[in-house]
Every structure is written in structure tokens, then in C-alpha cells.
Amino acid sequence: MARRAGGRAARVAMREAPPEADARAVWPGMAGGAYKPLSDGQCDDVFEAALGLLADLGMGQATPEIIEAVTANGGRMDDDDRLRFPPDLVKRIVEGACKEFTLFGFDPDRGVEIGGNRVHFCTSGAAVMMLDHDTKRFRHSTLADLYDVARIVDTLDNIHVFVRTLVARDMETARELDINTAYAILAGTTKPLGTAMFQPEHVHECIDLFDMALGAEGEFARRPFSIGNNTFVVPPLRFAEDSALCLMEQARRGMPINLLSAGQAGATSPAALAGSLVQALAECLAGLTAVNLVVPGHPCVLGMWPFVSDLRTGAMSGGSGEEAIINAAAAQVVNYLGLPSGVAAGMADSKLPDNQAGAEKANAITLAANAGANMINETAGMLASIMACSLEALVIDNDMLGSINRTVRGIEITPETLSTQVIADVVHGEGHFLGHSQTLSLMQTEYVYPQIGDRLSPDDWVDAGARLMDDVAHDYVTEVLNRPKPDHITPEADARIREAFPIHLAPIR
């Protein structure tokens, strides 16, 4: 018993002292791609069908700059005012487009490499409500909520990129919303960021703000730490004019772009999941072509976000099995083309962080991650078909993401991990593996442990208060928000930003 107790003490000590980042069981950019819902031939079919749509139907409502760029390279505008894209042009753009890029953090050590089959978990969304933990009711989301979300995400290891999660409904104008959103997410975390802009002039103001925070004009373009989420299309197959104008300004200012197509199957894209894939790919390729004709090689993610309807009601069904499989297929198709991929998975239909939410999120995110999606958005905090956000759900979902990332890593088969000698040692020794040196050495590098998830026995759980997971998560949220606020923006930079822009968050210091 003494030896066994000693082994347990050693294991507890190792658990309390987690390893360095490069020795953990999971990390940002784990290699995915083992799950392939489509064959290579089917990926080809989707690509060729998308090329056909762009050649035969084209895109409506193109801006003058996009029309000029495409027609100068073999495209044409027909009598129906639709811009046709020649297949050879699109293929040439795909071949020459940026395949990998660094999305920096404000803290350079937190940057991530986007591309290949590297998997990253990201927040995202435009929720208009916050779930109140105590009342289990929803209220309008505010700028202070967005800042708090950023502060919570800053502490959660399994969320790699913080993209804006909610709309600050207390902002009165689009300009105030865009500028204050950019400031709040930057002030809350040093992780890589993502945000959106309503008007092209706001692109310049937000990037000027980022330059001020970095301390020099043009510094953001040298190490961009924020991606622009740009829903530049109105499905089916039309450009959204203001967003398309933003697209070009983001490219000119050096902001990586997440080219988003978010058609809803059965409503704004075909009910056939394959058809929805084709339309989303065509729309994203149109955006990729336009950007690359103006700024060749600009870093873009093909954000195929095909949404799904409940065809009985027409309502969005973010937590469905159909949503899970179509996002995995979207990631596979984009990766097959060798381009950076982005999908949306984790959009639970449940209104609370309960069993329904957990099942819906885990199903969709696991498939997307194992398909190798480079940026999986909406992975944490979102509820009510992305209409609402929850601070407690962020913390709960962080545990889930760590577990999912472990499935992406898979099982390494080597002479050492096959463990035949270890088995022999135990068979001829104590008869158990608890105190073996291999067990101790692999505790942190092979296994992922939840931050708040419960693994007690039923009796021990009752003795500890029989607390529900969201209550434990609420304690964590409260503790983090009571810590000193992040101070990575210097007082001098903060003063310059506040002098130049209408910042509504109270001063941090």
C-alpha cells in the first residue's frame, strides 16, 4: 500500500504542475484530416460544379472595382448584369493564392499558423443576447459583455483565436459599433483576433486603432493580429455591396480575410447538402478571385459556412447532424484545393449549456476538426442557434475542445508506445501500471484533463456539494472577472486611441 500511495502522490504532483506548452497532450494547430466524408472524386465534382456556376450564372451586384478586375482578365458582364468568371481564371487564382499564413497575436508568442491541415478552435458570432446565469433568462448584449467574453477567452487554453462573439447593442451607430468592437476585443486578450466592419471607411479606422495600440503607423500590416470576418455575399450568388467594398480595403491594409458564405440549406441555398456545398464554394471562389486580382497572394480563408434549416419550420438548425456533416465536407473540399479552410461548428440550438448543447456542439466540432478545418468558428459560448452567448458556456466548451483536440491528435504507434516491455515489467512485477515510470511520464503529454469537468465518484460528488457544471463554470467566470484587467495596451497608446476615436469602455486603469 505504501508504494501505491507513493505512486498516487507522484501522479497528483505531476497533475498540479502542468508541463511546458510544447510538452502538452494537445496544442494549437494539431494536424487533422483523417476524417474524409467525401472521396477525392467527389471533391472534384463539387469544384467543377462550382466553376460551372461562376461561368454560367456568375455573381450579381458586383462592385465596379470587382467588375473591372474580372473583365480585364477574361470575365464578362452580360445583359442580366451578372458577372461571369472564366473557369481558367478561377483555377489560376486557386493555384497562385496564399496557401498558409501567420495570424499573429498581440502577444507574438500566441500567434497561429493557418493552412495545411492544422486545426484551430475559434469563437465567432453576432449574438444579440446574453444568457444570465442566475435567472436563466436572456438580455440584450452590450459592449461590456464583449469585453468580458474576451477576458474569459484569454484564460482558456483550448480556444486559439478570439473572433467577436456578439453585437454590442448599446452602440448607437455602425461606426461606434465597429470601432468599439475592435477596441474591446483587443483590450480583453492578447490572442489572435477577428472582427467585422460595416463600412469600408471603418476598415481604415479600426486598423489605424490597431496601429496605435502597436505603437507605429503600418505596424499592423507587418504583423496582423486580427482577421476580418467578411460576409461578402448575399446567397444565392450575389455580392453584398458594402461588405464587398470592405473586402478590398481590408486587402489593401494587410488584414487577412475570412471570406464568408453563409447560405441556409432549403432557404438561401439548395436543400440538397451537395448543392449547398457547391453554391458556398462558388461564392467563396468569387471572393477569392476578386481579392487576388487586386492584391495578389493576399491571405484569405475560404469560410464556407453552409447553414442548415429545419425544413418543417424553416428555422436554422445549427446543432443538427446535417450541419455537422456538411461543415466537415466543406473543410475537406477547401483543403483538397490546398487553400486555408474555415467552417462554423458549435452553433447549438439549445438555449442553455445543457446536455443538448453539449451533444450538438461536440458532434459538429469533432467532425470538422477531424476533417482538418483550419479555423473552426462558433466553437465556444454560443447558444440558441447563435442568437445568444454565455460566459459559462465558454468555460464548459473549453473543456470539450481539449477533449476533441485529443481525438484529432490520434494514437501514435511506435515501438515504445506499443509497450510490450512495459507489460512484461508489470506482469513480472507489481501487477499494475499505476506506479510504472511510463505512466508517470505520460500523465501530461498523453492525457488531457478537464479544467472544470467533474470526474469524482457519485459519493464524492455529493460530499463536494453535488454542484452542476454551469455553477462551477460560473465560479470560474467570477474569479477571472475579479482579477486585474489586462494591461497590454500601454497608457500612452490608450490615450491616443481615446483621443482619436469615440471609445465607450471605461478606462482600464
Secondary structure, 3 states (H helix, E strand, C coil): CHHHHHHHHHHHHHHHCCCCHHHCCCCCCEECCCCCCCCHHHHHHHHHHHHHHHHHCCEECCCHHHHHHHHCCCCEECCCCEEECCHHHHHHHHHHCCCEEEECCCCHHHCEEEECCEEEEECCCCECEEEECCCCEEEECCHHHHHHHHHHHHCCCCCCEEECCECCCCCCCHHHHHHHHHHHHHHHCCCCEEECCCCHHHHHHHHHHHHHHHCCCCHHHHCCCEEEEECCECCCCEECHHHHHHHHHHHHCCCCEEEEECCEECCCECCCHHHHHHHHHHHHHHHHHHHHHHCCCCCEEEEECCEEECCCCCCECCCCHHHHHHHHHHHHHHHHCCCCEEEECCCCCCCCCCHHHHHHHHHHHHHHHHCCCCEEECCCCEECCCCEECHHHHHHHHHHHHHHHHHHHCCCCCCCCCCHHHHHHHHCCCCCCCCCHHHHHHCCCCCCCCCCCCCCCHHHHHHCCCCCHHHHHHHHHHHHHCCCCCCCCCHHHHHHHHHHCCCCCCCCC
